Amino acid sequence: MTLAEAAGRYSIPPDILQEYRSLGFAPGGTVDDTDLERLGTLIALHDLGLTAEEAGKYLRLTEAGGCCSECLRILDRRRAECLDDIHRCESQLSRLDYLRHELRRGQDGK
């Protein structure tokens, strides 16, 4: 099927298609099952917060011979960033809960 048909059928965003082509995949403008799997991976990598550069590097590395230590480093780095975000949000929630508690305590004391 063509890239346009795949985009319509599977709701693939145009920027993902453009990035996929810029990485050298689907040069003839047609895609097969392997391309669809790669496109799904590319979408997932972006959903996980990887940059276009990181996602492209990941795809190129996996194409060169399967999963490797560099792919794991890319994923581990993003995982660490996600954990940092979670910890930052947990800290904010604790402070919000403290402020809410203080306000409620002040209202009960009136």
C-alpha positions, 0 to 999 in steps of 0.5 A: 500500500502507499504511504498515503493509504497507510496514513489514512487507514492507520491514522499516522500523523503526517510529521511521522510519515515525513520523519520516516521517509527522511530516515530512508525508509519507504523510498518508493512511497509504498509500505509493507508489514515491516514498514507498518511495524517500524512506523508503530515503533516510531509513533510509540517512541515519540509518545514516550517522549523521545526526540526525533533524533533519538527515535531515528537513532533507535530505529537505525540501530534496531535495523542494523542488527536488533536491540543493542546496548545503545538502544537500551541506553536511549530507553534507560535515559528516557525512563530516568527522565520519566522517574524524575518527572514523577518525583517532581510531581509527587513533591508538588502533590505533597506541598499541595496537600500540605497547603490544603490541610492548612487551609482546612485546619484554619477553617475548622479553627474559626 
